[in-house]
Amino acid sequence: MLPAYPQSGPADPGAMSAFIDGVIMPGLEKYNVPGAVFVFVKNGRIFYKKGYGLADLERKIPFDPDLTVVRVASNSKLVTATAVMQLVERGKLSLDSDVNAYLKEVKIPGTFPVPITLTNLLTHTAGFDERNLDTATLDEQKIIPLAEFMKRAIPERVMEPGTVTSYSNMGFSLAGYIVELVAGEPFHAYARTHILKPLGMDSSDFLPRPELLARMAVPYLYRDGRHEVLPLEHEYGYPAATLMTTGSDMARFMIAHLQQGRYGAAEILKPGSANSMHRREFSNHPALPGIGLGFIESEYRGERMIEHGGWVAGFKTLTALLPERNAGFFISYNIEYTGPGSRHYILAKDVQKAIIDRYYATDAKSVTTSPIDGSLTKRLEGGYRTNRISRKDLTKFGVFMADLTIRALDDGSITLGKDRYLPSGSLLFRKEDGSEMLGFREDASGRITHLFLGSVPILAFDRLAWYQTSAFHAVLIGFSSIVFFAAFVASIAVGIWRGRRGIPAELPVRWAWRVIGVVSFFNVFMLAATILLLLNSIHISFSWTLPAGLVELLALGVLSTALSAGFVILTAYLWLKGIGGFFDRAFAGAVCVAMAAFTWFMHYWNLLGFRLG
């Protein structure tokens, strides 16, 4: 028997239509989104559904919740987690066993004494390094079997399992692979037979079926004031990201989870399994939202939700359930942007907040303060960086200048950016307006090790040493750039000045100035070109290709580093032999310092050499 739910929320589909129209339609224009699909479910049925804008700008095809196919990206993980739980119910899998017990040709290395379990995979606590490169293809003919991908793609373990969250596509790809091994059939076939078909999700599949591709919304990139059509990418680790579906099909999946695993006569999960997926399984801080077995907790104005977002090239999706209200919604739209991803989910979050504000919000939690020792807030000061980064390849550079910086105020409060947070418990702070919470973790010696954001339970932010912070590296690269620019100009000016005045210079000095000019030009050009290239790239495209020209820039960096090493030797020779004037030697010394700083910067951010995974 299903539990009784409070009768709240929208009561009239017509009124909801007018309300949602007033949120989504302005959002499409504001955020340059071609179109969207929205579905709201309540009490076991579709309460409201509608398509907005265009699925295809050229052919003027409107979005249709029944017909338009969208790619829901990481919402696929909810289906994968459901598949795992089905096999747990049947006794074929255990959430707490070492996953190596189910693996055959692939084995997880024993980097830590604690093994990785399925619970770790489903809660993003396995501790894997991030892998971005060579995880997808644009050529459907080059799609490789999941087993082959897993053999070559298991990332390094860099965190002890079960200690902090670090969102991992690879973790869910591995979970899907385990389903495949245990079930004895390809994962996509298992999902279709045991989840999609029983729910009547006939317009859904993990494979790019031609019939679905023919109805798929066109994925667009908005750049330089216009919409460009994006190619369709095919992820090798597809259980984590490739589900294609419609708004109406996703409504069936949402209803099944809200009905504790049942949709009509179909039962895809037992109530206990559904509840296990929905309740909090892990949290980085006990007072902050956490993560279930696939679902991610969020909280807004006192309302608890379990949800999942999805981001694939040209599509953004959010599935959000309110279990205590027996309601939920799904929104997906066809847009991509260049540069940082801050705008990608903004329309979905606008819709989510609007729904809670209008239909469900309780009074916002009051901001309570707790007495706190000022020495504690001083210990919190410093830089913190997301732990979802690749420590091995050049995509690490994507988080440069993305550190979170905490400052302590004299009254015991702290600031993050321009926002002030008040103490609200042990290592816990609440934003002045109550909209966000921060938590911290300390080790046994009292050293602060992590920062946690209440709104981002899928990540932890590692405490940085001063020499690891983006601010320090910005100083390094700023100093180097100024010196290189001045050196390049000086190398030309000195050559002209000496030539016109007929002032001779020893051969080593002449070569030193030539190398100064060449290396300075190379480094300034390489840095500027790399930054412009990355800022104008689609971040997610690194999974299938590198931006054109990036490999050539990396080669230039190798050449520049070799010349820099030779120049250091030449400079030492000038000083030891007293060759050239003091200005020549001093300028060469300053350039050596800049070269060392620049080389360290490039090495730290994996831009030195060909670090391609």
FIDORO-414914 format. One line per 2 residues: number of its first residue (from 0); for each residue x, y, z of C-alpha. Coordinates in Angstrom, 3 decimals, decimal comma, m for minus. Layout:
BEGIN
NUM	X:Y:Z; ...
This chain:
BEGIN
0	0,000:0,000:0,000; 1,359:3,409:m0,978
2	1,857:5,990:1,779; m0,544:8,909:1,990
4	0,872:12,118:0,567; m0,102:15,692:1,407
6	m2,551:16,990:m1,166; m0,695:20,050:m2,341
8	0,806:21,433:m5,484; m0,955:22,399:m8,714
10	m4,667:21,605:m8,875; m5,597:22,787:m12,366
12	m3,578:21,894:m15,498; m4,819:25,015:m17,269
14	m3,574:27,268:m14,498; m0,267:25,432:m14,433
16	0,062:25,881:m18,183; m0,282:29,636:m17,859
18	2,230:29,674:m15,019; 4,861:27,447:m16,666
20	4,464:29,313:m19,966; 5,427:32,452:m18,089
22	8,645:30,841:m16,881; 9,824:28,797:m19,849
24	8,942:31,073:m22,774; 10,912:34,086:m21,448
26	13,714:31,678:m20,511; 14,014:30,391:m24,067
28	14,519:33,936:m25,310; 16,748:35,034:m22,448
30	19,118:32,061:m22,714; 18,916:31,646:m26,518
32	17,370:28,186:m26,231; 15,612:26,899:m29,390
34	13,086:24,721:m27,596; 12,186:22,602:m24,598
36	9,895:19,868:m23,347; 8,289:19,957:m19,895
38	6,304:17,242:m18,109; 4,807:17,340:m14,612
40	3,542:14,203:m12,881; 1,428:13,975:m9,755
42	m0,365:11,196:m7,879; 0,489:8,501:m10,399
44	m0,441:10,292:m13,619; 0,780:12,913:m16,043
46	m0,694:16,153:m14,753; 0,688:18,484:m17,427
48	2,964:18,230:m20,436; 3,898:20,604:m23,214
50	6,514:21,338:m25,828; 7,972:24,823:m26,172
52	9,796:26,398:m29,085; 11,413:24,430:m31,855
54	13,127:21,045:m31,962; 14,469:21,926:m35,430
56	15,043:25,578:m36,325; 15,581:24,991:m40,027
58	12,510:22,827:m40,604; 10,387:24,671:m37,994
60	9,490:21,439:m36,180; 8,008:22,185:m32,739
62	8,884:20,333:m29,568; 6,314:17,642:m28,777
64	6,378:15,749:m25,439; 5,052:12,586:m27,118
66	7,121:12,598:m30,305; 10,297:14,660:m29,846
68	13,256:12,557:m28,762; 15,885:14,147:m26,542
70	19,173:12,917:m25,168; 19,020:13,001:m21,382
72	22,740:12,413:m20,763; 23,419:11,633:m17,099
74	19,747:11,062:m16,353; 20,678:7,701:m17,869
76	22,349:6,914:m14,553; 18,936:6,614:m12,906
78	18,060:3,753:m15,263; 21,464:2,149:m14,680
80	21,038:2,349:m10,910; 17,568:0,835:m11,256
82	19,071:m2,064:m13,240; 21,655:m2,664:m10,504
84	18,947:m2,708:m7,847; 16,913:m5,238:m9,830
86	19,852:m7,643:m9,766; 20,400:m6,954:m6,083
88	16,771:m7,962:m5,501; 17,381:m11,225:m7,349
90	20,453:m11,999:m5,272; 22,822:m11,743:m8,217
92	24,576:m8,626:m6,928; 25,494:m7,304:m3,507
94	25,825:m3,605:m2,873; 28,570:m4,176:m0,321
96	30,809:m6,673:m2,127; 34,096:m5,827:m3,814
98	33,218:m5,156:m7,451; 36,228:m7,210:m8,489
100	34,147:m10,247:m7,518; 31,970:m9,587:m10,594
102	34,667:m8,502:m13,012; 36,540:m10,875:m15,278
104	38,973:m9,349:m17,772; 38,935:m5,963:m16,024
106	40,149:m5,626:m12,454; 40,225:m2,599:m10,181
108	43,752:m2,074:m8,806; 44,242:m2,432:m5,068
110	45,484:1,129:m4,611; 43,777:1,414:m1,233
112	43,123:m1,346:1,304; 39,389:m0,581:1,149
114	37,743:m2,149:m1,936; 35,260:m0,419:m4,217
116	31,659:m1,598:m3,901; 28,526:m1,060:m5,979
118	27,353:1,349:m3,288; 30,483:3,394:m3,974
120	29,770:3,374:m7,708; 26,143:4,443:m7,289
122	26,991:7,208:m4,785; 30,035:8,556:m6,648
124	32,335:7,645:m3,751; 34,595:5,171:m5,565
126	37,478:7,655:m5,577; 38,330:7,505:m9,287
128	40,379:10,122:m11,066; 38,419:11,993:m13,727
130	38,713:10,813:m17,321; 37,689:13,173:m20,125
132	39,671:12,346:m23,241; 38,831:9,629:m25,755
134	35,553:8,588:m24,148; 33,288:9,150:m27,173
136	33,206:9,317:m30,959; 31,271:11,218:m33,604
138	31,430:8,278:m36,003; 28,747:5,693:m35,284
140	30,862:3,109:m37,108; 33,606:3,542:m34,519
142	31,484:2,770:m31,472; 33,233:0,052:m29,490
144	31,610:m2,523:m27,193; 31,288:m1,565:m23,552
146	33,606:m4,411:m22,541; 36,371:m3,154:m24,811
148	36,053:0,374:m23,476; 36,200:m0,777:m19,870
150	39,366:m2,779:m20,534; 41,244:0,332:m21,576
152	39,504:3,047:m19,586; 39,516:2,270:m15,865
154	40,968:5,451:m14,338; 43,392:5,567:m11,455
156	42,111:5,476:m7,914; 43,087:8,714:m6,194
158	40,792:8,817:m3,135; 39,902:6,168:m0,595
160	36,406:4,799:m1,327; 33,558:6,049:0,824
162	35,325:9,171:2,082; 34,023:11,953:m0,212
164	31,919:12,215:m3,349; 33,535:12,879:m6,704
166	31,074:12,632:m9,587; 32,198:9,867:m11,935
168	30,807:8,852:m15,300; 33,278:5,998:m15,255
170	31,791:4,689:m12,023; 28,365:4,332:m13,613
172	29,811:2,908:m16,813; 31,434:0,261:m14,634
174	28,130:m0,381:m12,838; 26,429:m0,903:m16,203
176	29,239:m3,212:m17,280; 28,738:m5,302:m14,142
178	25,026:m5,556:m14,968; 26,033:m6,754:m18,434
180	28,383:m9,412:m17,060; 25,999:m10,729:m14,428
182	22,888:m10,649:m16,629; 24,727:m12,279:m19,520
184	23,495:m9,810:m22,135; 24,497:m6,332:m23,352
186	23,460:m3,615:m20,952; 21,278:m1,833:m23,497
188	19,353:m5,059:m24,122; 18,910:m5,662:m20,395
190	17,642:m2,124:m19,801; 15,208:m2,345:m22,694
192	13,827:m5,742:m21,615; 13,610:m5,183:m17,862
194	12,921:m1,448:m17,486; 11,974:0,416:m20,664
196	9,527:m2,077:m22,197; 7,702:m2,923:m18,948
198	7,071:0,777:m18,424; 5,891:1,276:m21,989
200	8,849:3,531:m22,798; 8,714:2,577:m26,468
202	10,440:5,774:m27,616; 13,459:5,182:m25,386
204	16,744:3,363:m25,881; 20,434:3,502:m24,963
206	21,315:2,807:m28,609; 20,848:5,343:m31,440
208	17,985:3,558:m33,197; 17,223:5,102:m36,613
210	13,553:5,559:m35,731; 14,499:7,576:m32,668
212	17,179:9,572:m34,467; 14,593:10,622:m37,043
214	12,536:12,239:m34,264; 15,427:13,635:m32,234
216	15,584:17,338:m31,526; 18,510:19,007:m33,247
218	21,362:19,738:m30,806; 22,547:23,342:m31,113
220	25,565:25,347:m30,055; 24,929:29,038:m29,418
222	28,021:31,007:m30,386; 28,614:34,519:m31,683
224	24,914:35,303:m31,779; 23,786:32,317:m33,829
226	22,838:28,661:m33,482; 25,129:26,024:m34,996
228	24,102:22,397:m35,424; 26,217:20,047:m33,321
230	27,148:16,515:m34,367; 25,797:13,583:m32,419
232	28,353:12,096:m30,061; 28,394:8,454:m29,037
234	29,799:7,719:m25,581; 31,698:4,485:m25,192
236	30,653:4,153:m21,535; 27,031:4,438:m22,565
238	25,250:3,238:m19,362; 26,243:6,577:m17,847
240	24,982:8,897:m20,555; 23,285:7,796:m23,784
242	19,580:7,299:m23,045; 17,342:8,756:m25,748
244	13,735:9,318:m24,722; 10,683:11,575:m24,836
246	9,044:13,674:m22,164; 6,087:11,290:m22,000
248	8,342:8,252:m21,640; 10,283:9,902:m18,819
250	6,980:10,625:m17,099; 6,399:6,873:m16,882
252	9,819:6,375:m15,298; 9,194:9,158:m12,784
254	5,776:7,769:m11,849; 7,245:4,298:m11,349
256	9,772:5,655:m8,877; 7,214:7,808:m7,095
258	4,940:4,732:m6,870; 7,751:2,740:m5,182
260	8,666:0,811:m8,300; 5,258:0,331:m9,898
262	3,647:1,770:m13,016; 0,229:0,324:m13,655
264	0,620:m3,453:m13,723; 4,390:m3,256:m14,182
266	6,775:m3,535:m11,255; 10,370:m2,638:m12,015
268	11,452:m2,495:m8,344; 10,306:m3,699:m4,968
270	9,316:m0,891:m2,574; 12,375:m1,509:m0,427
272	14,707:m1,111:m3,398; 12,988:2,077:m4,535
274	13,241:3,493:m1,037; 16,936:2,595:m0,913
276	17,516:4,575:m4,086; 15,602:7,578:m2,761
278	16,926:7,881:0,771; 20,264:9,405:1,604
280	23,035:6,846:1,417; 26,025:9,163:1,756
282	26,695:12,796:2,576; 29,943:14,699:2,785
284	28,607:16,534:5,853; 25,732:15,324:8,058
286	23,927:18,675:7,870; 24,102:18,965:4,072
288	22,161:17,238:1,265; 23,663:13,963:0,143
290	23,188:11,290:m2,460; 21,143:8,121:m2,725
292	21,742:5,140:m4,956; 21,668:7,131:m8,174
294	19,428:10,007:m7,101; 20,951:13,240:m5,809
296	19,381:15,227:m2,979; 18,636:18,918:m3,227
298	16,828:21,349:m0,971; 15,145:24,637:m1,749
300	13,012:26,647:0,657; 12,577:23,698:2,973
302	11,521:21,265:0,231; 13,554:18,088:m0,222
304	13,932:16,816:m3,772; 15,771:13,920:m5,364
306	16,960:14,605:m8,866; 19,509:14,198:m11,589
308	20,763:16,552:m14,246; 22,102:15,666:m17,655
310	24,567:17,466:m19,884; 25,575:16,195:m23,302
312	26,562:18,240:m26,335; 23,459:20,170:m27,374
314	21,081:18,943:m24,644; 20,440:19,920:m21,024
316	18,039:17,935:m18,843; 16,733:17,847:m15,281
318	14,581:15,167:m13,687; 13,357:16,160:m10,215
320	11,108:14,199:m7,854; 9,377:15,341:m4,686
322	8,792:11,962:m3,013; 6,843:13,359:m0,060
324	4,478:15,103:m2,512; 4,147:12,201:m4,974
326	5,087:14,636:m7,728; 7,926:15,397:m10,070
328	8,895:17,094:m13,279; 11,156:16,647:m16,285
330	12,589:19,360:m18,506; 14,982:19,033:m21,429
332	16,169:21,566:m24,018; 18,503:21,603:m26,998
334	21,336:24,059:m26,381; 25,075:24,192:m25,764
336	27,352:27,098:m24,976; 31,085:27,680:m25,223
338	33,284:28,438:m22,257; 32,381:27,808:m18,593
340	29,243:25,820:m17,904; 27,483:28,200:m15,514
342	24,623:28,908:m17,940; 23,914:25,341:m18,969
344	21,373:24,407:m16,287; 20,086:27,879:m15,509
346	16,756:27,485:m17,319; 16,084:24,139:m15,614
348	16,898:25,624:m12,226; 14,714:28,666:m12,919
350	11,803:26,289:m13,592; 12,544:24,198:m10,513
352	12,658:27,188:m8,194; 9,517:28,665:m9,726
354	7,584:25,429:m9,127; 8,674:25,223:m5,500
356	8,028:28,925:m4,895; 4,492:28,719:m6,258
358	3,274:25,310:m5,149; 5,323:23,814:m2,350
360	7,579:26,220:m0,501; 7,440:26,269:3,247
362	8,936:29,175:5,101; 12,619:29,515:4,336
364	14,824:28,310:7,125; 15,810:31,130:9,387
366	19,478:31,890:9,548; 20,588:30,811:12,992
368	24,000:31,635:14,266; 26,239:29,709:16,580
370	29,056:31,004:18,740; 32,353:30,250:17,135
372	35,998:30,642:17,935; 37,591:33,211:15,633
374	40,667:31,011:15,387; 38,534:28,369:13,646
376	37,427:30,684:10,870; 41,042:31,671:10,344
378	41,834:27,995:9,816; 39,185:27,876:7,102
380	40,792:30,616:5,030; 42,330:29,696:1,723
382	41,642:28,147:m1,646; 39,635:25,022:m2,424
384	39,292:23,172:m5,727; 36,822:20,591:m7,016
386	38,064:17,040:m6,724; 36,472:16,172:m10,064
388	39,535:16,904:m12,169; 41,918:14,879:m14,244
390	45,235:14,751:m12,469; 46,914:13,219:m15,525
392	45,769:14,978:m18,698; 45,543:18,515:m20,028
394	41,841:18,930:m19,191; 43,024:19,821:m15,694
396	43,504:23,318:m17,093; 39,718:23,590:m17,282
398	39,559:24,435:m13,570; 42,226:27,134:m13,678
400	40,799:30,221:m11,974; 37,813:28,210:m10,721
402	38,997:27,899:m7,109; 36,676:28,730:m4,240
404	38,318:31,193:m1,849; 37,276:31,497:1,784
406	38,005:34,641:3,790; 37,456:34,991:7,550
408	35,851:38,107:9,002; 36,453:39,444:12,499
410	32,900:38,651:13,644; 33,333:34,912:13,091
412	31,573:34,832:9,733; 33,236:33,953:6,444
414	32,928:35,010:2,826; 32,889:32,979:m0,367
416	33,252:35,383:m3,254; 30,932:38,298:m2,512
418	28,630:36,248:m0,288; 28,751:36,255:3,509
420	28,081:33,099:5,517; 27,181:32,950:9,194
422	28,225:30,150:11,557; 25,373:27,661:11,918
424	26,867:24,626:13,609; 30,007:22,569:13,828
426	32,090:23,425:10,748; 28,834:24,613:9,160
428	27,889:28,004:7,727; 24,698:29,344:6,178
430	24,471:32,125:3,622; 22,896:35,300:4,945
432	19,737:34,847:2,864; 19,513:31,159:3,782
434	19,867:29,970:0,178; 23,112:28,003:0,545
436	25,137:26,176:3,150; 28,825:25,404:3,445
438	30,399:22,617:5,406; 34,014:21,827:6,194
440	35,916:18,731:7,254; 39,007:18,494:9,411
442	41,378:15,612:9,960; 42,480:14,125:13,276
444	45,085:16,841:13,721; 42,563:19,636:13,206
446	43,737:20,499:9,700; 40,942:21,576:7,360
448	40,900:19,199:4,397; 37,671:19,847:2,473
450	34,936:22,334:1,708; 31,425:21,154:0,784
452	28,610:23,059:m0,914; 25,083:22,122:0,081
454	23,918:22,698:m3,489; 26,574:20,363:m4,944
456	26,491:17,102:m2,961; 28,173:15,184:m5,799
458	31,532:16,911:m5,274; 34,032:17,789:m2,592
460	36,460:20,675:m2,774; 40,020:19,885:m1,698
462	41,944:22,338:0,466; 44,867:23,758:m1,497
464	48,344:24,655:m0,385; 49,243:28,244:m1,261
466	51,441:27,149:m4,160; 48,585:25,114:m5,662
468	46,048:27,921:m5,850; 44,991:29,501:m9,113
470	45,811:32,893:m7,591; 49,447:31,905:m7,121
472	49,619:30,474:m10,632; 47,987:33,604:m12,015
474	50,848:35,599:m10,456; 53,358:33,217:m12,025
476	51,874:33,488:m15,469; 51,293:37,219:m15,146
478	54,920:37,812:m14,164; 56,157:35,543:m16,927
480	53,978:37,166:m19,564; 55,145:40,666:m18,639
482	58,788:39,601:m18,706; 58,379:37,765:m22,016
484	56,609:40,662:m23,664; 59,249:43,103:m22,417
486	62,009:40,679:m23,447; 60,624:40,264:m26,952
488	60,449:44,043:m27,430; 63,883:44,475:m25,839
490	65,476:41,826:m28,062; 64,408:43,798:m31,125
492	65,251:47,186:m29,638; 68,718:46,119:m28,453
494	69,552:44,647:m31,849; 68,471:47,830:m33,661
496	70,227:50,118:m31,157; 73,518:48,254:m31,318
498	73,349:47,975:m35,099; 72,791:51,678:m35,609
500	75,517:52,653:m33,176; 77,938:50,029:m34,417
502	78,343:48,561:m30,935; 79,765:45,054:m31,236
504	78,594:42,192:m29,025; 80,208:38,854:m28,407
506	78,698:35,864:m30,241; 77,233:34,278:m27,052
508	75,522:37,584:m26,237; 74,053:37,870:m29,716
510	72,749:34,305:m29,463; 71,330:34,997:m26,009
512	69,256:37,903:m27,351; 68,081:35,830:m30,297
514	66,910:33,041:m28,011; 65,269:35,600:m25,729
516	63,276:36,956:m28,644; 62,262:33,579:m30,031
518	61,308:31,942:m26,726; 59,461:35,033:m25,502
520	57,425:35,163:m28,690; 56,710:31,430:m28,573
522	55,561:31,521:m24,957; 53,343:34,599:m25,224
524	51,816:33,325:m28,463; 51,281:29,828:m27,062
526	49,642:31,058:m23,869; 47,333:33,513:m25,628
528	46,389:31,016:m28,339; 45,742:28,221:m25,839
530	43,479:30,377:m23,668; 41,514:31,685:m26,666
532	41,226:28,177:m28,062; 39,888:26,729:m24,823
534	37,514:29,616:m24,127; 35,928:29,208:m27,553
536	35,704:25,422:m27,372; 32,814:23,232:m26,304
538	34,076:21,848:m23,032; 32,352:18,525:m23,495
540	33,861:18,050:m26,960; 37,144:16,976:m25,366
542	35,564:13,552:m24,992; 35,663:12,959:m28,752
544	38,354:15,300:m30,074; 40,832:18,017:m29,222
546	40,337:21,561:m30,498; 42,052:22,099:m33,835
548	45,547:23,461:m33,323; 45,931:22,362:m29,695
550	48,390:19,547:m30,440; 50,506:21,969:m32,500
552	50,527:24,369:m29,563; 51,651:21,570:m27,270
554	54,489:20,798:m29,687; 55,442:24,468:m29,599
556	55,550:24,237:m25,816; 57,953:21,296:m25,975
558	60,209:23,223:m28,366; 60,059:26,319:m26,181
560	60,951:24,300:m23,088; 63,959:22,783:m24,854
562	65,140:26,235:m25,947; 64,575:27,508:m22,406
564	66,777:24,766:m20,973; 69,489:25,639:m23,460
566	69,114:29,320:m22,641; 69,598:28,694:m18,916
568	72,889:26,984:m19,721; 73,901:29,864:m21,978
570	73,016:32,422:m19,308; 75,074:30,573:m16,712
572	77,977:30,591:m19,190; 77,667:34,369:m19,640
574	77,787:34,968:m15,897; 80,615:32,525:m15,220
576	82,770:33,954:m18,005; 81,716:37,562:m17,469
578	80,716:37,857:m21,132; 78,623:40,839:m22,205
580	77,538:43,835:m20,190; 75,751:43,730:m16,874
582	72,477:44,665:m18,603; 72,808:41,678:m20,949
584	73,455:39,250:m18,130; 70,853:40,699:m15,765
586	68,171:40,690:m18,435; 69,062:37,103:m19,337
588	68,798:36,162:m15,659; 65,343:37,732:m15,369
590	64,201:35,839:m18,444; 65,519:32,598:m16,921
592	63,359:33,199:m13,851; 60,333:33,855:m16,078
594	61,097:30,706:m18,075; 61,254:28,654:m14,888
596	57,935:30,088:m13,659; 56,302:29,512:m17,043
598	57,590:25,940:m17,276; 56,292:25,139:m13,795
600	52,895:26,624:m14,696; 52,679:24,529:m17,857
602	53,800:21,391:m16,031; 51,345:21,862:m13,134
604	48,370:22,269:m15,469; 49,446:19,311:m17,660
606	50,084:21,556:m20,669; 53,749:20,626:m20,964
608	54,220:17,693:m23,296; 51,424:15,618:m24,765
610	49,367:14,630:m21,737; 46,431:13,167:m23,571
612	45,368:10,509:m21,101
